Amino acid sequence: MIYAISVLVLAAIFTVATVTPVNMGILAFAAAFIVGAWVSDIPIEDVVDAFPAGTFLIVGGITLLFAIAKANGTLDYIMDRCLHLVRGRHWAIVWMLFALSGLLMSVGAVLAVGMLAPIAMPLAARNRINPFLMGMMITHGGLACVFSPINLYGALVTGIMKSAGLPTNPGVIFLVPFVLNLAIGVVLFLVFGRDLIRGGRRGDDVAASDGPIGGIGAGRLSSPASDGSGVSTAVLSRSTTGTAVETAPARPRLDRYQGTTLVGILFLAVGSVGFGIDIGVSSICVSAALLLMAPKSHPKIVDNVAWPAVVLVCGMLTYMAVLTQNGTLDFLGNTVSAAVAPLFTALILCYAVGILSAFASSTATIGIALPLAMPLLLGGEVGVLGFVAAIVFSATVVDVSPFSLHGVMILANAEVEDKIRFQRKMLAYCGVVVLFAPLIVWALVVVPTSV
């Protein structure tokens, strides 16, 4: 009876948070006390102790550092420098934005796709680039680096594995989604972008731009003007004869504060991967140092921390800890493992994760799926790192869905005549991803690491 109630409450949390704007983490916190104390007779003190303090530091510290980097213009500087490298080559614009999305995501910008969509989608329209190609490329670019050790997602997975006593390897967890999303990007480009290579540079197709970095696709660039957002706006300069005239762009310089921010981000990446430094503690310390450098510049920077994400992750982990204490997760894992061979159980979980995540939060799905997979992981019948990498890849690759946050931003900024048709195209593509991605990652990663 306790197991049934625990699972029904979990399903209710997921359903209510999907159809209403109520934060899933708040519901999970309440459910942890109700199911833990009232239903399972777990002492209130034990439920409180289940709060994942380490994960709170990791998620809060990383999102705080990202908020500082965004506020002080460091991320704008990175975007500006990267986009200036393409010099009007249409195929290079697509791949530069793919790389830029991945770079921003890897340094902690979990909303990298949302940041780039208002720039990339109008840029695609001005340069006659397939908008579907552009939207999916920046999405897969971000998803390729979503499990960076200093990203919210990477920190979440590492925290769950450590709390369960499983071996961790952030490099492997990062590499699998990176390689697979890069491969998907190559396939997309070969299908939808071959004409960009044949067309080469077609700067005359683009008029002088009046939008942020809108003139990058033009044949030659002139001095960039500020658009008021901290990112330079490339403007096409034309002579009286109507031909493009190249002038030396005045590139913004990296100031001391921004340089220190980049050093801090680099320290987190190298320290966590190479030396095992705790990401949560180090990110808090780096953020504190940056705030002390300019205490009056960002008086309300803490308000920009992704508190909804912090609450969601910590709430779900607390509820999952309760389900561990009352035996629900062991019961579910053992039941599934007994009914189906371990390798096929892994495949079923990958598909279940992909389908759920296509319509809900990928972080919440990961927070639910990994604890549910613990009996299988702890049993040693499947490769731990390979299976975890497959689950997290299946949960995030479907963020191309028009119902996901990334997909919504792509759809909202797409400059197309028929957005309904564009949405259907995104949904059809998501269906293809849901159908094949879990099977591919299972065959390429789970099976070889388990036999």
MARBAMAR-802776 format. One record per residue (C-alpha): residue number from 1; y, z, x; residue in three letters. Coordinates in steps of 0.02 Angstrom, whole numbers, m for minus. Last residue first. Example, Ala and Ser with C-alpha at 12.3 -4.5 7.8 and 13.67 -1.06 7.14 Angstrom:
BEGIN
+------+--------+--------+--------+-------+
: doza :  north :     up :   east : numar :
+------+--------+--------+--------+-------+
:    2 :    m53 :    357 :    684 :   ser :
:    1 :   m225 :    390 :    615 :   ala :
+------+--------+--------+--------+-------+
end
This chain:
BEGIN
+------+--------+--------+--------+-------+
: doza :  north :     up :   east : numar :
+------+--------+--------+--------+-------+
:  451 :   m360 :  m1098 :   1430 :   val :
:  450 :   m203 :  m1009 :   1370 :   ser :
:  449 :    m64 :  m1081 :   1478 :   thr :
:  448 :   m119 :  m1262 :   1449 :   pro :
:  447 :   m134 :  m1234 :   1260 :   val :
:  446 :     33 :  m1148 :   1235 :   val :
:  445 :    145 :  m1266 :   1335 :   val :
:  444 :    110 :  m1452 :   1305 :   leu :
:  443 :      3 :  m1443 :   1148 :   ala :
:  442 :    100 :  m1301 :   1066 :   trp :
:  441 :    268 :  m1376 :   1116 :   val :
:  440 :    216 :  m1543 :   1040 :   ile :
:  439 :    145 :  m1469 :    880 :   leu :
:  438 :    299 :  m1360 :    851 :   pro :
:  437 :    415 :  m1510 :    881 :   ala :
:  436 :    324 :  m1638 :    771 :   phe :
:  435 :    347 :  m1596 :    587 :   leu :
:  434 :    499 :  m1483 :    602 :   val :
:  433 :    587 :  m1614 :    709 :   val :
:  432 :    546 :  m1753 :    587 :   val :
:  431 :    610 :  m1648 :    443 :   gly :
:  430 :    769 :  m1611 :    541 :   cys :
:  429 :    794 :  m1798 :    560 :   tyr :
:  428 :    779 :  m1819 :    373 :   ala :
:  427 :    905 :  m1679 :    346 :   leu :
:  426 :   1028 :  m1756 :    467 :   met :
:  425 :   1011 :  m1925 :    381 :   lys :
:  424 :   1034 :  m1842 :    213 :   arg :
:  423 :   1193 :  m1760 :    277 :   gln :
:  422 :   1258 :  m1929 :    337 :   phe :
:  421 :   1223 :  m2005 :    167 :   arg :
:  420 :   1318 :  m1865 :     83 :   ile :
:  419 :   1456 :  m1883 :    211 :   lys :
:  418 :   1489 :  m2064 :    161 :   asp :
:  417 :   1635 :  m2146 :    254 :   glu :
:  416 :   1605 :  m2057 :    418 :   val :
:  415 :   1717 :  m1952 :    530 :   glu :
:  414 :   1595 :  m1809 :    562 :   ala :
:  413 :   1688 :  m1644 :    579 :   asn :
:  412 :   1610 :  m1550 :    432 :   ala :
:  411 :   1437 :  m1623 :    462 :   leu :
:  410 :   1433 :  m1572 :    645 :   ile :
:  409 :   1499 :  m1399 :    604 :   met :
:  408 :   1370 :  m1377 :    465 :   val :
:  407 :   1232 :  m1431 :    582 :   gly :
:  406 :   1274 :  m1301 :    712 :   his :
:  405 :   1283 :  m1162 :    582 :   leu :
:  404 :   1118 :  m1217 :    507 :   ser :
:  403 :   1101 :  m1299 :    336 :   phe :
:  402 :   1131 :  m1474 :    403 :   pro :
:  401 :    974 :  m1447 :    509 :   ser :
:  400 :    994 :  m1483 :    694 :   val :
:  399 :    958 :  m1298 :    715 :   asp :
:  398 :    775 :  m1350 :    704 :   val :
:  397 :    761 :  m1340 :    894 :   val :
:  396 :    799 :  m1153 :    883 :   thr :
:  395 :    647 :  m1071 :    803 :   ala :
:  394 :    519 :  m1192 :    875 :   ser :
:  393 :    591 :  m1163 :   1050 :   phe :
:  392 :    583 :   m975 :   1025 :   val :
:  391 :    402 :   m983 :    970 :   ile :
:  390 :    347 :  m1103 :   1107 :   ala :
:  389 :    431 :  m1000 :   1244 :   ala :
:  388 :    345 :   m843 :   1179 :   val :
:  387 :    177 :   m934 :   1179 :   phe :
:  386 :    199 :  m1000 :   1356 :   gly :
:  385 :    258 :   m832 :   1422 :   leu :
:  384 :    113 :   m735 :   1346 :   val :
:  383 :    m29 :   m858 :   1377 :   gly :
:  382 :   m149 :   m838 :   1232 :   val :
:  381 :   m301 :   m725 :   1212 :   glu :
:  380 :   m219 :   m579 :   1303 :   gly :
:  379 :   m227 :   m464 :   1153 :   gly :
:  378 :    m49 :   m406 :   1183 :   leu :
:  377 :     20 :   m576 :   1136 :   leu :
:  376 :    m87 :   m592 :    980 :   leu :
:  375 :    m45 :   m416 :    924 :   pro :
:  374 :    139 :   m449 :    966 :   met :
:  373 :    159 :   m607 :    861 :   ala :
:  372 :    238 :   m515 :    716 :   leu :
:  371 :    361 :   m434 :    838 :   pro :
:  370 :    407 :   m607 :    903 :   leu :
:  369 :    426 :   m686 :    732 :   ala :
:  368 :    550 :   m565 :    651 :   ile :
:  367 :    684 :   m558 :    786 :   gly :
:  366 :    656 :   m742 :    819 :   ile :
:  365 :    689 :   m780 :    636 :   thr :
:  364 :    844 :   m670 :    638 :   ala :
:  363 :    911 :   m760 :    790 :   thr :
:  362 :    871 :   m929 :    711 :   ser :
:  361 :    969 :   m885 :    555 :   ser :
:  360 :    901 :   m970 :    399 :   ala :
:  359 :    853 :  m1137 :    323 :   phe :
:  358 :    781 :  m1229 :    473 :   ala :
:  357 :    730 :  m1060 :    544 :   ser :
:  356 :    598 :  m1034 :    410 :   leu :
:  355 :    514 :  m1203 :    439 :   ile :
:  354 :    515 :  m1188 :    628 :   gly :
:  353 :    449 :  m1010 :    628 :   val :
:  352 :    306 :  m1054 :    510 :   ala :
:  351 :    262 :  m1205 :    617 :   tyr :
:  350 :    257 :  m1103 :    778 :   cys :
:  349 :    160 :   m964 :    690 :   leu :
:  348 :     28 :  m1088 :    630 :   ile :
:  347 :     10 :  m1158 :    806 :   leu :
:  346 :    m13 :   m984 :    880 :   ala :
:  345 :   m145 :   m945 :    749 :   thr :
:  344 :   m229 :  m1107 :    800 :   phe :
:  343 :   m240 :  m1044 :    978 :   leu :
:  342 :   m301 :   m873 :    923 :   pro :
:  341 :   m441 :   m939 :    811 :   ala :
:  340 :   m406 :   m904 :    628 :   val :
:  339 :   m453 :   m765 :    506 :   ala :
:  338 :   m471 :   m625 :    633 :   ala :
:  337 :   m307 :   m668 :    719 :   ser :
:  336 :   m214 :   m673 :    553 :   val :
:  335 :   m281 :   m503 :    499 :   thr :
:  334 :   m256 :   m426 :    671 :   asn :
:  333 :    m75 :   m482 :    677 :   gly :
:  332 :    m38 :   m423 :    501 :   leu :
:  331 :   m118 :   m252 :    525 :   phe :
:  330 :    m39 :   m225 :    695 :   asp :
:  329 :    130 :   m270 :    623 :   leu :
:  328 :    110 :   m151 :    477 :   thr :
:  327 :     54 :     m1 :    579 :   gly :
:  326 :    184 :    125 :    518 :   asn :
:  325 :    262 :    137 :    692 :   gln :
:  324 :    268 :    m50 :    719 :   thr :
:  323 :    346 :    m80 :    550 :   leu :
:  322 :    477 :     50 :    595 :   val :
:  321 :    512 :    m39 :    759 :   ala :
:  320 :    531 :   m202 :    661 :   met :
:  319 :    662 :   m118 :    554 :   tyr :
:  318 :    759 :    m64 :    708 :   thr :
:  317 :    743 :   m237 :    785 :   leu :
:  316 :    810 :   m316 :    626 :   met :
:  315 :    960 :   m200 :    621 :   gly :
:  314 :   1000 :   m223 :    806 :   cys :
:  313 :    997 :   m413 :    794 :   val :
:  312 :   1097 :   m425 :    633 :   leu :
:  311 :   1224 :   m291 :    681 :   val :
:  310 :   1259 :   m374 :    849 :   val :
:  309 :   1270 :   m546 :    768 :   ala :
:  308 :   1394 :   m481 :    638 :   pro :
:  307 :   1491 :   m397 :    781 :   trp :
:  306 :   1522 :   m559 :    873 :   ala :
:  305 :   1658 :   m484 :    982 :   val :
:  304 :   1829 :   m552 :    934 :   asn :
:  303 :   1893 :   m384 :    870 :   asp :
:  302 :   1859 :   m314 :   1044 :   val :
:  301 :   1993 :   m433 :   1109 :   ile :
:  300 :   2128 :   m345 :   1009 :   lys :
:  299 :   2249 :   m302 :   1151 :   pro :
:  298 :   2211 :   m463 :   1246 :   his :
:  297 :   2352 :   m491 :   1370 :   ser :
:  296 :   2407 :   m310 :   1383 :   lys :
:  295 :   2263 :   m246 :   1490 :   pro :
:  294 :   2265 :   m395 :   1608 :   ala :
:  293 :   2159 :   m350 :   1760 :   met :
:  292 :   2090 :   m197 :   1669 :   leu :
:  291 :   2017 :   m312 :   1536 :   leu :
:  290 :   1928 :   m413 :   1670 :   leu :
:  289 :   1855 :   m257 :   1750 :   ala :
:  288 :   1794 :   m193 :   1581 :   ala :
:  287 :   1711 :   m361 :   1544 :   ser :
:  286 :   1623 :   m358 :   1713 :   val :
:  285 :   1560 :   m181 :   1681 :   cys :
:  284 :   1501 :   m222 :   1504 :   ile :
:  283 :   1413 :   m379 :   1567 :   ser :
:  282 :   1331 :   m278 :   1707 :   ser :
:  281 :   1262 :   m145 :   1590 :   val :
:  280 :   1194 :   m269 :   1464 :   gly :
:  279 :   1124 :   m391 :   1592 :   ile :
:  278 :   1024 :   m262 :   1690 :   asp :
:  277 :   1010 :   m328 :   1867 :   ile :
:  276 :    842 :   m411 :   1901 :   gly :
:  275 :    895 :   m479 :   2071 :   phe :
:  274 :    881 :   m668 :   2057 :   gly :
:  273 :    887 :   m700 :   1871 :   val :
:  272 :    998 :   m557 :   1813 :   ser :
:  271 :   1110 :   m551 :   1967 :   gly :
:  270 :   1130 :   m739 :   1983 :   val :
:  269 :   1180 :   m766 :   1801 :   ala :
:  268 :   1285 :   m607 :   1785 :   leu :
:  267 :   1374 :   m638 :   1951 :   phe :
:  266 :   1412 :   m817 :   1898 :   leu :
:  265 :   1493 :   m752 :   1739 :   ile :
:  264 :   1597 :   m630 :   1840 :   gly :
:  263 :   1648 :   m765 :   1964 :   val :
:  262 :   1702 :   m876 :   1819 :   leu :
:  261 :   1806 :   m734 :   1748 :   thr :
:  260 :   1885 :   m703 :   1917 :   thr :
:  259 :   1937 :   m885 :   1926 :   gly :
:  258 :   2011 :   m873 :   1751 :   gln :
:  257 :   2115 :   m723 :   1801 :   tyr :
:  256 :   2171 :   m800 :   1965 :   arg :
:  255 :   2226 :   m964 :   1886 :   asp :
:  254 :   2125 :  m1124 :   1879 :   leu :
:  253 :   2244 :  m1269 :   1890 :   arg :
:  252 :   2284 :  m1392 :   1753 :   pro :
:  251 :   2262 :  m1573 :   1804 :   arg :
:  250 :   2412 :  m1686 :   1809 :   ala :
:  249 :   2330 :  m1854 :   1784 :   pro :
:  248 :   2382 :  m1989 :   1907 :   ala :
:  247 :   2444 :  m2141 :   1815 :   thr :
:  246 :   2342 :  m2289 :   1760 :   glu :
:  245 :   2426 :  m2422 :   1655 :   val :
:  244 :   2335 :  m2497 :   1508 :   ala :
:  243 :   2395 :  m2670 :   1456 :   thr :
:  242 :   2519 :  m2701 :   1316 :   gly :
:  241 :   2641 :  m2802 :   1419 :   thr :
:  240 :   2771 :  m2663 :   1406 :   thr :
:  239 :   2650 :  m2547 :   1495 :   ser :
:  238 :   2527 :  m2434 :   1408 :   arg :
:  237 :   2487 :  m2251 :   1436 :   ser :
:  236 :   2332 :  m2180 :   1354 :   leu :
:  235 :   2350 :  m1993 :   1323 :   val :
:  234 :   2227 :  m1858 :   1377 :   ala :
:  233 :   2263 :  m1695 :   1290 :   thr :
:  232 :   2250 :  m1542 :   1400 :   ser :
:  231 :   2159 :  m1391 :   1332 :   val :
:  230 :   2254 :  m1228 :   1313 :   gly :
:  229 :   2268 :  m1251 :   1127 :   ser :
:  228 :   2448 :  m1309 :   1118 :   gly :
:  227 :   2406 :  m1493 :   1127 :   asp :
:  226 :   2463 :  m1504 :   1307 :   ser :
:  225 :   2495 :  m1674 :   1377 :   ala :
:  224 :   2381 :  m1763 :   1495 :   pro :
:  223 :   2454 :  m1884 :   1621 :   ser :
:  222 :   2375 :  m2054 :   1602 :   ser :
:  221 :   2196 :  m2107 :   1581 :   leu :
:  220 :   2118 :  m2277 :   1597 :   arg :
:  219 :   1997 :  m2377 :   1489 :   gly :
:  218 :   2007 :  m2267 :   1338 :   ala :
:  217 :   1863 :  m2153 :   1289 :   gly :
:  216 :   1951 :  m2000 :   1356 :   ile :
:  215 :   2093 :  m2033 :   1236 :   gly :
:  214 :   2045 :  m1900 :   1111 :   gly :
:  213 :   2053 :  m1752 :   1226 :   ile :
:  212 :   2131 :  m1656 :   1082 :   pro :
:  211 :   2206 :  m1778 :    959 :   gly :
:  210 :   2352 :  m1903 :    962 :   asp :
:  209 :   2258 :  m2039 :   1052 :   ser :
:  208 :   2329 :  m2202 :   1111 :   ala :
:  207 :   2222 :  m2339 :   1041 :   ala :
:  206 :   2040 :  m2364 :   1081 :   val :
:  205 :   1948 :  m2528 :   1080 :   asp :
:  204 :   2043 :  m2585 :   1235 :   asp :
:  203 :   1948 :  m2454 :   1334 :   gly :
:  202 :   1783 :  m2541 :   1315 :   arg :
:  201 :   1686 :  m2480 :   1464 :   arg :
:  200 :   1502 :  m2531 :   1466 :   gly :
:  199 :   1447 :  m2622 :   1309 :   gly :
:  198 :   1267 :  m2640 :   1369 :   arg :
:  197 :   1258 :  m2455 :   1407 :   ile :
:  196 :   1337 :  m2406 :   1242 :   leu :
:  195 :   1220 :  m2527 :   1151 :   asp :
:  194 :   1073 :  m2422 :   1207 :   arg :
:  193 :   1140 :  m2272 :   1112 :   gly :
:  192 :   1038 :  m2249 :    952 :   phe :
:  191 :    855 :  m2264 :   1003 :   val :
:  190 :    868 :  m2241 :   1191 :   leu :
:  189 :    998 :  m2104 :   1168 :   phe :
:  188 :    890 :  m2011 :   1043 :   leu :
:  187 :    738 :  m2021 :   1158 :   val :
:  186 :    839 :  m1956 :   1306 :   val :
:  185 :    908 :  m1813 :   1202 :   gly :
:  184 :    733 :  m1766 :   1144 :   ile :
:  183 :    678 :  m1758 :   1326 :   ala :
:  182 :    827 :  m1647 :   1366 :   leu :
:  181 :    780 :  m1536 :   1220 :   asn :
:  180 :    602 :  m1522 :   1288 :   leu :
:  179 :    655 :  m1486 :   1467 :   val :
:  178 :    784 :  m1354 :   1420 :   phe :
:  177 :    675 :  m1271 :   1287 :   pro :
:  176 :    537 :  m1245 :   1419 :   val :
:  175 :    653 :  m1198 :   1563 :   leu :
:  174 :    745 :  m1051 :   1485 :   phe :
:  173 :    591 :   m949 :   1438 :   ile :
:  172 :    517 :   m993 :   1607 :   val :
:  171 :    671 :   m935 :   1703 :   gly :
:  170 :    690 :   m777 :   1600 :   pro :
:  169 :    518 :   m717 :   1658 :   asn :
:  168 :    462 :   m560 :   1569 :   thr :
:  167 :    295 :   m473 :   1568 :   pro :
:  166 :    261 :   m381 :   1404 :   leu :
:  165 :    292 :   m195 :   1382 :   gly :
:  164 :    343 :   m214 :   1200 :   ala :
:  163 :    522 :   m157 :   1235 :   ser :
:  162 :    530 :   m277 :   1381 :   lys :
:  161 :    476 :   m424 :   1274 :   met :
:  160 :    603 :   m384 :   1138 :   ile :
:  159 :    745 :   m364 :   1264 :   gly :
:  158 :    703 :   m526 :   1354 :   thr :
:  157 :    703 :   m620 :   1190 :   val :
:  156 :    870 :   m548 :   1136 :   leu :
:  155 :    951 :   m576 :   1307 :   ala :
:  154 :    901 :   m758 :   1303 :   gly :
:  153 :    970 :   m780 :   1128 :   tyr :
:  152 :   1135 :   m692 :   1164 :   leu :
:  151 :   1161 :   m793 :   1323 :   asn :
:  150 :   1163 :   m719 :   1497 :   ile :
:  149 :    980 :   m756 :   1532 :   pro :
:  148 :   1005 :   m936 :   1471 :   ser :
:  147 :    898 :   m962 :   1318 :   phe :
:  146 :   1019 :  m1078 :   1227 :   val :
:  145 :   1026 :  m1199 :   1372 :   cys :
:  144 :    936 :  m1348 :   1293 :   ala :
:  143 :    999 :  m1293 :   1122 :   leu :
:  142 :   1177 :  m1331 :   1174 :   gly :
:  141 :   1133 :  m1505 :   1233 :   gly :
:  140 :   1023 :  m1529 :   1080 :   his :
:  139 :   1175 :  m1499 :    969 :   thr :
:  138 :   1293 :  m1602 :   1077 :   ile :
:  137 :   1169 :  m1746 :   1070 :   met :
:  136 :   1134 :  m1728 :    884 :   met :
:  135 :   1316 :  m1745 :    837 :   gly :
:  134 :   1351 :  m1888 :    956 :   met :
:  133 :   1199 :  m1987 :    902 :   leu :
:  132 :   1238 :  m1962 :    718 :   phe :
:  131 :   1418 :  m2015 :    749 :   pro :
:  130 :   1362 :  m2180 :    829 :   asn :
:  129 :   1497 :  m2213 :    958 :   ile :
:  128 :   1638 :  m2330 :    909 :   arg :
:  127 :   1758 :  m2250 :   1033 :   asn :
:  126 :   1880 :  m2180 :    906 :   arg :
:  125 :   1739 :  m2122 :    790 :   ala :
:  124 :   1644 :  m2038 :    932 :   ala :
:  123 :   1800 :  m1946 :    990 :   leu :
:  122 :   1827 :  m1886 :    811 :   pro :
:  121 :   1650 :  m1811 :    819 :   met :
:  120 :   1664 :  m1740 :    994 :   ala :
:  119 :   1825 :  m1639 :    983 :   ile :
:  118 :   1801 :  m1547 :    818 :   pro :
:  117 :   1613 :  m1533 :    861 :   ala :
:  116 :   1643 :  m1455 :   1033 :   leu :
:  115 :   1682 :  m1276 :    982 :   met :
:  114 :   1550 :  m1274 :    845 :   gly :
:  113 :   1420 :  m1337 :    967 :   val :
:  112 :   1469 :  m1203 :   1093 :   ala :
:  111 :   1456 :  m1063 :    963 :   leu :
:  110 :   1335 :   m962 :   1069 :   val :
:  109 :   1459 :   m969 :   1213 :   ala :
:  108 :   1365 :   m859 :   1337 :   gly :
:  107 :   1375 :   m952 :   1502 :   val :
:  106 :   1225 :  m1061 :   1460 :   ser :
:  105 :   1299 :  m1114 :   1294 :   met :
:  104 :   1456 :  m1179 :   1377 :   leu :
:  103 :   1354 :  m1274 :   1506 :   leu :
:  102 :   1236 :  m1345 :   1376 :   gly :
:  101 :   1378 :  m1409 :   1268 :   ser :
:  100 :   1460 :  m1481 :   1423 :   leu :
:   99 :   1300 :  m1570 :   1473 :   ala :
:   98 :   1279 :  m1653 :   1303 :   phe :
:   97 :   1467 :  m1687 :   1301 :   leu :
:   96 :   1451 :  m1773 :   1470 :   met :
:   95 :   1299 :  m1869 :   1409 :   trp :
:   94 :   1391 :  m1944 :   1261 :   val :
:   93 :   1551 :  m1978 :   1357 :   ile :
:   92 :   1448 :  m2058 :   1496 :   ala :
:   91 :   1380 :  m2189 :   1377 :   trp :
:   90 :   1557 :  m2231 :   1327 :   his :
:   89 :   1626 :  m2244 :   1502 :   arg :
:   88 :   1811 :  m2200 :   1481 :   gly :
:   87 :   1839 :  m2101 :   1641 :   arg :
:   86 :   1689 :  m1984 :   1619 :   val :
:   85 :   1749 :  m1848 :   1739 :   leu :
:   84 :   1899 :  m1796 :   1635 :   his :
:   83 :   1783 :  m1723 :   1504 :   leu :
:   82 :   1710 :  m1598 :   1627 :   cys :
:   81 :   1877 :  m1535 :   1690 :   arg :
:   80 :   1947 :  m1509 :   1515 :   asp :
:   79 :   1794 :  m1420 :   1448 :   met :
:   78 :   1786 :  m1300 :   1596 :   ile :
:   77 :   1972 :  m1261 :   1579 :   tyr :
:   76 :   1953 :  m1228 :   1393 :   asp :
:   75 :   1810 :  m1108 :   1433 :   leu :
:   74 :   1920 :  m1012 :   1555 :   thr :
:   73 :   2070 :  m1009 :   1437 :   gly :
:   72 :   2100 :   m821 :   1436 :   asn :
:   71 :   2042 :   m800 :   1256 :   ala :
:   70 :   1879 :   m897 :   1276 :   lys :
:   69 :   1827 :   m805 :   1433 :   ala :
:   68 :   1873 :   m639 :   1353 :   ile :
:   67 :   1770 :   m677 :   1196 :   ala :
:   66 :   1625 :   m732 :   1307 :   phe :
:   65 :   1630 :   m566 :   1400 :   leu :
:   64 :   1630 :   m472 :   1234 :   leu :
:   63 :   1485 :   m577 :   1169 :   thr :
:   62 :   1384 :   m536 :   1325 :   ile :
:   61 :   1423 :   m350 :   1320 :   gly :
:   60 :   1386 :   m330 :   1134 :   gly :
:   59 :   1221 :   m423 :   1142 :   val :
:   58 :   1161 :   m335 :   1300 :   ile :
:   57 :   1229 :   m162 :   1257 :   leu :
:   56 :   1156 :   m170 :   1081 :   phe :
:   55 :    991 :   m232 :   1154 :   thr :
:   54 :    982 :    m78 :   1265 :   gly :
:   53 :   1024 :     38 :   1120 :   ala :
:   52 :    885 :    m32 :   1012 :   pro :
:   51 :    889 :     94 :    866 :   phe :
:   50 :    713 :    164 :    854 :   ala :
:   49 :    780 :    338 :    894 :   asp :
:   48 :    863 :    339 :    723 :   val :
:   47 :    695 :    304 :    641 :   val :
:   46 :    615 :    441 :    744 :   asp :
:   45 :    749 :    565 :    692 :   glu :
:   44 :    724 :    520 :    509 :   ile :
:   43 :    542 :    574 :    524 :   pro :
:   42 :    416 :    439 :    475 :   ile :
:   41 :    340 :    476 :    304 :   asp :
:   40 :    294 :    292 :    279 :   ser :
:   39 :    374 :    262 :    108 :   val :
:   38 :    523 :    380 :    109 :   trp :
:   37 :    564 :    394 :    295 :   ala :
:   36 :    517 :    224 :    367 :   gly :
:   35 :    526 :    112 :    214 :   val :
:   34 :    692 :    183 :    155 :   ile :
:   33 :    765 :    218 :    327 :   phe :
:   32 :    718 :     49 :    401 :   ala :
:   31 :    765 :    m38 :    240 :   ala :
:   30 :    944 :     23 :    256 :   ala :
:   29 :    954 :    m39 :    435 :   phe :
:   28 :    874 :   m205 :    385 :   ala :
:   27 :    999 :   m233 :    245 :   leu :
:   26 :   1141 :   m204 :    367 :   ile :
:   25 :   1060 :   m322 :    492 :   gly :
:   24 :   1040 :   m461 :    364 :   met :
:   23 :   1228 :   m468 :    338 :   asn :
:   22 :   1270 :   m496 :    154 :   val :
:   21 :   1336 :   m673 :    124 :   pro :
:   20 :   1206 :   m707 :    m11 :   thr :
:   19 :   1062 :   m833 :    m28 :   val :
:   18 :    991 :   m812 :    147 :   thr :
:   17 :   1026 :   m626 :    168 :   ala :
:   16 :    941 :   m592 :      0 :   val :
:   15 :    787 :   m693 :     47 :   thr :
:   14 :    762 :   m621 :    222 :   phe :
:   13 :    786 :   m442 :    165 :   ile :
:   12 :    670 :   m471 :     16 :   ala :
:   11 :    535 :   m543 :    129 :   ala :
:   10 :    547 :   m389 :    241 :   leu :
:    9 :    541 :   m276 :     89 :   val :
:    8 :    384 :   m366 :     29 :   leu :
:    7 :    305 :   m347 :    202 :   val :
:    6 :    339 :   m160 :    211 :   ser :
:    5 :    282 :   m132 :     31 :   ile :
:    4 :    117 :   m222 :     64 :   ala :
:    3 :     86 :   m125 :    225 :   tyr :
:    2 :    121 :     42 :    141 :   ile :
:    1 :      0 :      0 :      0 :   met :
+------+--------+--------+--------+-------+
end
